[in-house]
Amino acid sequence: MAKNVLILCTGNSCRSIMAEAIFNRKGAGRYRAFSAGSKPTGRVNPNAITVLRERGYATDGLRSKSWDEFTGPSALPLDLVITVCGNAAGETCPIWIGAPVSGHWGIADPAEARGSPREIAEAFTEAYRLLDMRIEAFLALNTGNISNTEIAAALRVIGGMEGAA
């Protein structure tokens, strides 16, 4: 049975959206990923969509949504909650159904990139690369044979990999 992963970022428009797509493709059958934000922008950043489409991801259905969709008695039970921005990591999160293991994988926000269109595109590509690397590292773990404490420790190590913000 697939484990449910929630990836959080304040705006849920770039990093968490890309991580949701990567997790769902590469972790298919093992993990089912969702993304949300504490203060969602209500739209997915077009540069995030471009990066995903260039790599063959289907982007239909990706949307910016509130973490409130994942709370309450009818919410999906979660196994993992991963924050990808410092703001979301520092916020008081709701009570999640399922008592999930949590971790932080800080990545610089590509939506804050300034410069030429090429420089902005490079910031999104770099955020994608770092998320992909972290997700690959996580998926290499045999999480079925380790405790939640060990999974939390692995999430911390992965969060400190190259590009940690």
C-alpha positions in Angstrom: 0.0 0.0 0.0 1.4 3.4 -1.0 2.4 5.8 1.8 1.0 9.3 1.7 3.5 12.2 1.6 2.5 15.9 2.0 5.1 18.4 0.8 4.6 21.9 2.3 5.7 25.3 1.3 4.1 28.6 2.2 2.7 29.6 -1.2 2.4 26.1 -2.8 3.3 27.5 -6.2 6.8 26.2 -7.1 8.9 23.9 -4.9 6.2 21.9 -3.3 4.4 21.5 -6.6 7.6 20.2 -8.3 8.3 17.8 -5.4 4.7 16.5 -5.6 5.2 15.7 -9.3 8.6 14.1 -8.8 7.5 12.0 -5.9 4.4 10.7 -7.7 6.4 9.7 -10.8 9.5 8.2 -9.2 7.8 6.8 -6.1 4.7 5.4 -8.0 3.3 2.4 -6.2 5.3 3.2 -3.0 4.3 6.8 -2.3 1.4 9.0 -3.2 2.4 12.7 -2.9 0.4 15.8 -2.4 1.4 19.4 -1.9 -0.1 22.3 0.0 0.7 25.7 1.5 -0.1 27.6 4.7 -0.8 30.7 2.6 -1.3 29.3 -1.0 -1.0 31.7 -3.8 -3.9 30.1 -5.6 -1.9 29.5 -8.8 1.0 27.3 -9.9 4.0 29.4 -11.1 4.3 29.0 -14.9 8.0 28.5 -14.6 7.5 25.5 -12.4 5.0 24.1 -15.0 7.6 24.7 -17.8 10.4 22.9 -15.9 8.1 19.9 -15.3 6.8 19.8 -18.9 10.3 19.9 -20.3 11.0 16.7 -18.3 7.9 14.9 -19.5 5.7 15.4 -16.5 1.9 15.7 -16.9 0.9 18.9 -15.2 -2.9 18.7 -15.4 -4.4 18.6 -12.0 -1.5 20.4 -10.3 -2.9 23.2 -8.2 -2.0 25.5 -5.4 -4.0 24.5 -2.3 -4.3 25.1 1.4 -2.9 22.7 4.0 -6.5 22.8 5.4 -7.4 20.2 2.8 -5.3 17.7 4.7 -6.7 18.4 8.2 -9.8 17.3 10.0 -11.5 14.0 10.7 -12.1 13.1 7.0 -8.5 14.0 5.9 -6.3 11.4 4.3 -3.9 9.8 6.9 -0.3 11.0 6.2 2.9 9.0 6.6 5.4 11.8 5.8 5.3 15.6 5.9 8.2 17.4 4.3 8.6 21.2 4.3 10.7 22.7 1.5 10.8 26.3 2.6 12.0 27.9 5.8 8.8 29.8 6.4 6.6 26.7 6.4 9.2 24.8 8.6 8.9 27.6 11.2 5.1 27.8 11.2 2.9 25.9 13.6 1.4 23.2 11.5 -2.0 21.7 12.0 -2.6 18.3 13.6 -2.1 15.8 10.8 -4.1 12.5 10.7 -1.8 9.5 11.0 1.0 11.1 13.1 3.4 11.4 10.2 7.1 11.5 10.3 8.3 15.0 9.4 11.4 16.6 8.0 12.7 19.8 6.4 14.4 20.0 3.0 15.0 23.8 2.6 15.5 24.9 -1.0 15.8 28.5 -2.1 12.6 29.9 -3.6 13.0 30.2 -7.4 10.0 32.5 -7.5 12.2 35.1 -5.8 14.9 34.9 -8.5 15.6 38.1 -10.3 17.4 38.8 -13.5 17.0 37.9 -17.1 14.4 35.3 -18.2 17.3 32.8 -18.6 18.6 33.4 -15.0 15.1 33.0 -13.7 14.6 29.7 -15.7 18.0 28.5 -14.3 16.7 29.1 -10.7 13.7 26.9 -11.4 15.9 24.3 -13.0 18.2 24.3 -10.0 15.3 24.0 -7.5 14.0 21.0 -9.6 17.5 19.4 -9.6 17.9 19.7 -5.8 14.4 18.3 -5.2 14.9 15.5 -7.6 18.2 14.6 -5.9 16.7 14.6 -2.4 13.7 12.5 -3.5 16.0 10.0 -5.2 18.0 9.7 -2.0 14.8 9.2 0.0 13.5 6.6 -2.4 16.8 4.7 -2.2 16.0 4.0 1.5 14.3 0.7 2.4 11.8 2.5 4.7 9.8 -0.7 5.2 12.6 -2.1 7.4 13.5 1.0 9.5 11.8 2.8 12.3 10.1 6.2 12.2 13.0 7.5 14.2 15.4 6.3 11.6 13.3 7.7 8.8 13.2 11.1 10.6 17.0 10.9 10.9 17.3 10.1 7.2 15.1 13.1 6.3 17.4 15.4 8.3 20.5 14.1 6.5 18.8 14.4 3.1 17.7 17.9 4.1 21.3 18.9 4.6 22.4 17.8 1.2 23.8 20.2 -1.5 21.8 23.3 -1.8 20.3 23.3 1.6 18.7 26.6 2.5 
